[in-house]
Amino acid sequence: MTYMKKIDIKKIIIYILVIIIICFLKKNYIYSIGNGEESFIKDILVYWKDNQVVNIIWFLPIIYEIFVISKKYFYKLNYFDVRSKNRRKYIKKVLISFMIESFCFIFLLELSQLVIINFLIPNTIRINIDGLVFILKYVIENIFLIVEIIFVALLIKKLMYSIILILILNFLILISSMNLSLISTQIYIPFVNIYFESGSSLITMLIILIGIIMIKKIYLKYDIGGME
């Protein structure tokens, strides 16, 4: 019963409705962007070409997931739970929860997109090893984006400013590289890497680890009360 009380049914319904709406928006453009080959899973999840309307539609689930997770954990990092007895214990619990929930939420969100798209357009998805590898890479790169947003938000103490700043930065990089060819697509850039398809996500994983350590250090210096 205690576990069931923690499940927010309203939020789950909202999540499902948002994903369904996004998938219906994507459905109108699937045939025009898909090539029917092994990279089609990638095309369903991430896409960036010349049509900026399509680009924004494909970016919507990314914006949604980073907003949901970053908002929740930015709040947790600004309020101390007295039940944790001290801040070191609390930040450890929060960061472990953050990594697990981020992974599960992003994974389920992208899996839901694939399932719904396959339902709307039968026999669209063909899962293979390359597709599974890309899905995991997608999760890792999006976790990096959330860590980046939370890190900046803690520095400037404004979550929305941080989200807008990071999104604009990534939009500019994507436009400069994919549309204007001002940045080589062979350069490894965390998160944007999932559009370039260059290299693995090992570097991103290392940056995420460094980001988590920095977030912990910033949090421990916050004057928010609690026993030391």
C-alpha positions in Angstrom: 0.0 0.0 0.0 2.9 2.4 0.8 4.4 1.7 -2.6 1.1 2.3 -4.4 0.7 5.6 -2.6 3.9 6.8 -4.2 2.6 6.2 -7.7 1.0 9.4 -9.1 -1.6 8.1 -11.5 -2.4 11.6 -12.8 1.2 12.1 -13.8 1.4 8.7 -15.5 -1.7 9.6 -17.5 -0.2 12.9 -18.5 3.0 11.3 -19.6 1.1 8.8 -21.7 -1.0 11.5 -23.3 2.0 13.7 -24.1 3.8 10.8 -25.8 0.7 9.8 -27.8 0.2 13.4 -29.0 3.9 13.6 -30.0 3.7 10.3 -31.9 0.6 11.4 -33.8 2.6 14.6 -34.8 5.5 12.4 -35.9 3.3 10.0 -37.8 2.6 12.7 -40.4 6.3 12.8 -41.3 7.5 9.3 -40.8 7.3 8.2 -44.5 9.1 11.4 -45.6 12.1 10.9 -43.3 12.4 7.1 -42.9 14.6 5.1 -45.2 13.3 1.7 -44.1 16.8 0.5 -43.2 18.5 -0.3 -39.9 18.8 3.4 -39.0 15.0 3.8 -39.0 14.9 3.5 -35.2 17.2 6.4 -35.0 15.1 8.4 -37.4 12.0 7.8 -35.2 13.8 9.0 -32.0 16.1 11.7 -33.3 16.0 13.7 -36.5 17.4 17.0 -37.7 17.4 18.2 -41.3 16.3 21.4 -43.2 12.7 21.4 -42.1 12.7 23.3 -38.8 9.0 22.4 -38.0 9.9 18.7 -38.2 13.0 19.3 -36.2 11.1 20.9 -33.4 8.5 18.1 -33.4 11.2 15.5 -33.0 12.8 17.5 -30.3 9.6 17.8 -28.2 10.1 14.5 -26.3 13.6 15.5 -25.4 12.4 18.8 -24.1 9.7 17.1 -22.2 11.9 14.5 -20.5 14.6 17.0 -19.5 12.0 19.3 -18.1 10.3 16.6 -16.0 13.5 15.2 -14.5 15.5 18.4 -14.1 12.5 20.1 -12.4 12.1 17.3 -9.9 15.7 16.9 -8.9 16.5 20.7 -9.0 13.7 21.0 -6.4 15.2 18.1 -4.3 18.6 19.7 -4.4 17.2 22.9 -3.0 15.3 21.5 -0.1 16.8 19.3 2.6 14.9 16.2 3.8 15.4 16.2 7.6 14.7 12.4 7.7 18.1 12.0 6.0 19.9 13.3 9.2 22.8 14.9 7.3 23.4 16.4 3.9 26.0 13.9 2.7 23.6 11.1 3.2 20.8 13.0 1.5 22.8 14.0 -1.6 24.0 10.4 -2.0 20.4 9.2 -1.9 19.2 11.9 -4.3 22.0 11.3 -6.9 21.5 7.5 -6.9 17.7 8.1 -7.3 18.4 10.6 -10.1 20.6 8.2 -12.1 18.1 5.3 -11.8 15.0 7.4 -12.5 16.6 9.3 -15.4 17.6 6.1 -17.1 14.2 4.4 -16.5 12.2 7.5 -17.5 14.1 8.2 -20.7 14.2 4.5 -21.7 10.5 4.0 -21.2 9.7 7.3 -23.0 11.6 6.3 -26.1 10.3 2.7 -25.9 6.8 4.1 -25.7 7.4 6.1 -28.9 8.6 3.1 -30.8 5.6 1.0 -29.6 3.1 3.7 -30.4 4.6 4.5 -33.8 4.6 0.8 -34.6 1.0 0.6 -33.6 0.1 3.6 -35.8 2.1 2.4 -38.7 2.3 -1.5 -38.4 5.6 -3.3 -39.1 7.6 0.0 -39.0 10.0 -1.1 -36.3 12.7 -3.7 -36.8 14.7 -4.2 -33.6 18.3 -5.3 -34.1 21.6 -5.0 -32.2 22.4 -1.6 -33.8 19.0 -0.4 -32.8 19.4 -1.5 -29.2 22.9 0.1 -29.0 21.4 3.3 -30.3 18.6 3.2 -27.8 21.2 2.9 -24.9 23.3 5.7 -26.5 20.2 7.9 -26.7 19.5 7.4 -22.9 23.1 8.2 -22.0 23.3 11.3 -24.1 20.0 12.6 -22.7 21.1 12.0 -19.1 24.1 14.1 -19.9 21.8 16.9 -21.1 19.9 16.8 -17.8 23.0 16.7 -15.7 24.3 19.7 -17.6 21.0 21.6 -17.0 21.0 20.8 -13.3 24.6 21.8 -12.9 24.1 25.2 -14.6 20.8 25.7 -12.7 22.6 25.2 -9.3 25.2 27.7 -10.3 22.8 30.5 -11.4 20.0 29.3 -9.1 17.4 29.5 -11.9 16.2 26.3 -13.5 14.2 27.8 -16.4 17.1 30.0 -17.4 19.3 27.0 -17.4 17.0 24.9 -19.6 16.5 27.8 -22.1 20.3 28.4 -22.2 21.2 24.8 -22.8 18.5 24.2 -25.3 19.5 27.3 -27.3 23.1 26.3 -27.2 22.3 22.8 -28.6 19.9 24.2 -31.2 22.7 26.5 -32.4 25.2 23.6 -32.6 22.7 21.5 -34.5 21.9 24.3 -37.0 25.6 25.2 -37.4 26.5 21.6 -38.1 23.5 19.9 -39.8 22.1 22.9 -41.7 25.0 25.2 -42.3 27.9 22.8 -42.2 29.9 25.2 -40.1 30.9 22.4 -37.6 32.2 19.1 -38.7 29.8 16.2 -37.9 32.9 14.1 -37.1 33.6 16.1 -34.0 32.4 14.4 -30.8 30.0 16.7 -29.0 28.1 15.3 -26.0 24.3 14.9 -26.7 24.6 16.3 -30.2 26.6 13.2 -30.9 23.4 11.2 -31.2 22.6 13.2 -34.3 26.1 13.0 -35.7 26.4 9.2 -35.2 30.1 9.7 -34.5 31.9 7.6 -31.8 30.6 5.9 -28.7 29.2 7.4 -25.5 32.1 6.5 -23.3 33.3 10.1 -23.2 29.8 11.3 -22.3 29.6 8.8 -19.5 32.8 10.2 -18.1 31.5 13.7 -18.3 28.3 12.6 -16.6 30.4 11.2 -13.7 32.3 14.5 -13.4 29.1 16.4 -13.6 27.6 14.3 -10.8 30.7 15.0 -8.6 30.5 18.7 -9.3 26.8 18.8 -8.4 27.5 17.1 -5.1 30.2 19.6 -4.3 27.9 22.5 -5.1 25.1 21.1 -3.1 27.3 20.5 0.0 28.2 24.2 -0.1 24.5 25.3 -0.2 23.2 27.1 2.8 19.9 25.2 3.1 20.1 23.9 6.7 20.4 20.3 7.9 22.9 18.6 10.2 26.5 18.4 8.9 
